[in-house]
Every structure is written in C-alpha cells, then in structure tokens.
Amino acid sequence: ESVSIYDEEPVAKPALANFNGTSMAAPHVTGMAAWLVALDPSMTPEKIKAKIIATCDPVASMKTKSVCGGRVNLDGAVR
C-alpha cells in the first residue's frame, strides 16, 4: 500500500500524475494547520501538531516513514 498525491505535473503540456514525498505532503499539512487555527485561534503549534498526529490514518507502508505512521486526516482532526 503506497501513499501518493494526484496532482498536475508542471510540464510544457500539463498532465496529471502521482507524486509523493515531503514536497507534496507539506502543503497538505500546512493547510490542515491553517484550518485548525481558523476553527480555534487559541490553538498553539504544539496542540496543532498533537491533533494532526493523533488523528492520522495508519498506513502500514508509512509506519516507519512518517511521524504519525500514516496519512493526515482533516475530517478526523476537525471533528
């Protein structure tokens, strides 16, 4: 089971492709953090990090490759 993000590839003729890694993950985690702060402006960076880690979906192949051992879950974090 792999985790990848479907996005537009910046080439002369744009096409969709699967990507992975921190370059793709960082914007998603940043957006999640912004959403959490928008819902609760009193959240500290430590609380945001803890919430993101606590609500991630476990993915076996990511167990040793990410801090939470899976993929972030915005829906789980905001509920």
C-alpha positions as CSV (number, residue, x, y, z in Angstrom):
1,E,0.0,0.0,0.0
2,S,1.6,3.3,-1.0
3,V,0.5,6.8,-0.4
4,S,0.7,9.3,-3.3
5,I,-1.0,12.5,-4.3
6,Y,-2.6,13.0,-7.7
7,D,-1.6,16.4,-9.0
8,E,-0.8,18.4,-12.1
9,E,2.7,17.9,-13.5
10,P,4.4,21.1,-14.5
11,V,5.5,20.3,-18.0
12,A,5.0,22.1,-21.3
13,K,1.8,20.2,-21.8
14,P,0.2,19.8,-18.3
15,A,-0.8,16.3,-17.3
16,L,-1.9,14.6,-14.1
17,A,0.5,12.3,-12.3
18,N,1.0,10.7,-8.9
19,F,3.6,12.2,-6.6
20,N,4.8,11.6,-3.1
21,G,7.3,12.9,-0.5
22,T,7.6,15.9,1.6
23,S,7.2,18.3,-1.3
24,M,3.7,17.1,-1.7
25,A,2.9,16.5,2.0
26,A,4.0,19.9,3.3
27,P,1.2,21.9,1.6
28,H,-1.5,19.5,2.9
29,V,-0.2,19.6,6.5
30,T,0.1,23.4,6.3
31,G,-3.4,23.7,5.0
32,M,-4.6,21.4,7.8
33,A,-2.9,23.5,10.4
34,A,-4.4,26.7,9.0
35,W,-7.9,25.1,9.1
36,L,-7.4,24.1,12.7
37,V,-6.3,27.6,13.7
38,A,-9.3,29.1,11.8
39,L,-11.6,26.9,13.8
40,D,-9.8,27.6,17.1
41,P,-7.5,30.6,17.1
42,S,-6.2,29.7,20.6
43,M,-4.5,26.5,19.3
44,T,-0.8,26.6,19.9
45,P,1.7,25.0,17.4
46,E,2.2,22.1,19.9
47,K,-1.6,21.5,20.1
48,I,-1.9,21.6,16.3
49,K,0.9,19.1,15.9
50,A,-0.6,16.8,18.5
51,K,-4.0,16.9,16.9
52,I,-2.6,16.2,13.4
53,I,-0.6,13.2,14.7
54,A,-3.4,11.9,16.9
55,T,-6.0,11.9,14.0
56,C,-3.9,10.5,11.2
57,D,-5.0,7.3,9.4
58,P,-2.5,4.5,9.9
59,V,-0.9,3.1,6.7
60,A,1.2,0.0,7.1
61,S,3.8,1.1,4.5
62,M,4.2,4.5,6.3
63,K,4.8,3.1,9.8
64,T,8.5,4.0,9.8
65,K,8.4,6.7,7.2
66,S,6.3,9.4,8.8
67,V,5.8,10.9,12.3
68,C,2.3,9.6,12.6
69,G,2.8,6.4,10.7
70,G,0.1,7.2,8.1
71,R,-1.6,9.9,6.2
72,V,-3.2,13.1,7.7
73,N,-7.0,13.2,8.1
74,L,-8.5,16.6,8.1
75,D,-12.0,15.3,8.7
76,G,-10.8,13.4,11.8
77,A,-8.9,16.4,13.1
78,V,-11.9,18.9,12.9
79,R,-14.5,16.6,14.4
